[in-house]
Amino acid sequence: MELLKIPILIIAQYISLSYVTFNKTLKMNKVLFVLLVVSILFSSCRKEESNSNTENCYSNTNAQTLVHDGLNREYVLYIPDSYDGSVGVPLLFNFHGFGGSASDHMIDADMRSLAEADTFILVYPQGSCMNGSSHWNACPIGGDNKSSADDFGFVEAMINEISSQYTIDLERVYAAGYSNGGMMAYGLANYKSELIAAVASVSGSMLDCIGPTNHPMPVVHLHGTSDGVLPYNGSSDWTSAQSTLDHWINFNNTNTAPTVTTDNSGGRTIEHFVYDQGDSLVSVEHYKYIGGEHIWFTSTFQGQNTSSLVWNFVSRYDINGLR
């Protein structure tokens, strides 16, 4: 009988150990389940904080958000300290290039010191994601667009939201952009001209979807002759710089023989073409960067950097023409 007690004792200990192990495993599974739920909830919150940017194709700091056409959209807003709300101030949109972010573009194409000096509000909008890259649709839905995102409507929604919060001179809303953002500026000149007083394109191109512009449109186009992405002389896919200029020269009825000034004091030879005396006294201007590549240019022209050239041009106009 004593010999039988030993196996029974061993079996009892084994059952007890298995029970403890089972309880520990059960408790561990409960802990893991709770952690999983918390992780999912945290991930959901993070997605809400980043405006449901499920493709993670951009990251912005201190971005404003609005919902347009069923999409959460972002823009970075800069209000200068010189703004006091007593009078309407200009509003300038500056659009990043393909694959870019609003926050990065605000650094690369920084106009904040100009906004402080001349008291205007700056907006760096964020393009939506497509296949992991941010982009702008510079034509009406369909055609040459990259996706179905309604970017023209997004711009109008931003204007409405910002003008409801700040005192904006709605006759002085401007659009500027780099690369795909320059295309967007031209798209607005073609299809939202009732909102836009003047446009600027840096290393950009105008797409073939020419629209019903309803007033003389001041245009400044900055482009490098060694641009390997949007070639200066155009390609089978992209319009040349001169073709873009010719469209606006003809549309605005400006002088066809430009005044040309050359400057090489800023580290690069830059030729400045001015086609002036257009309807409502608007002009079409072009800065030709000899050997310039596909960038927001860092070389200066007569002491002015790219941001200054853009602002000093567009700010001369309101929606009625030369101020």
ABEGO torsion letter per residue (X at the ends): XAAAAAAAAAAAAAAAAAAAAAAAAAAAAAAAAAAAAAAAAAAAAAAAAAGGBAAGABBBBGBBBBBBGGBBBBBBBBBBAABAGABBBBBBBBBBBBGBBAAAAAAABBAAAAAAAAGBBBBBBBBBBBGGBBBBBABBBEEABABABBAAAAAAAAAAAAAAABBBBAABBBBBBBEAAAAAAAAAAAAAAAABABBBBBGBBBBABBBBBABBBBBBBBBBAABAABBAAEBAABBBAAAAAAAAAAAAGBBABBBBBBBAAAGBBBBBBBBBGBBGGBBBBBBBBBGBBBBBBABBBGGBBAAAAAAAAAAABBAAEBX
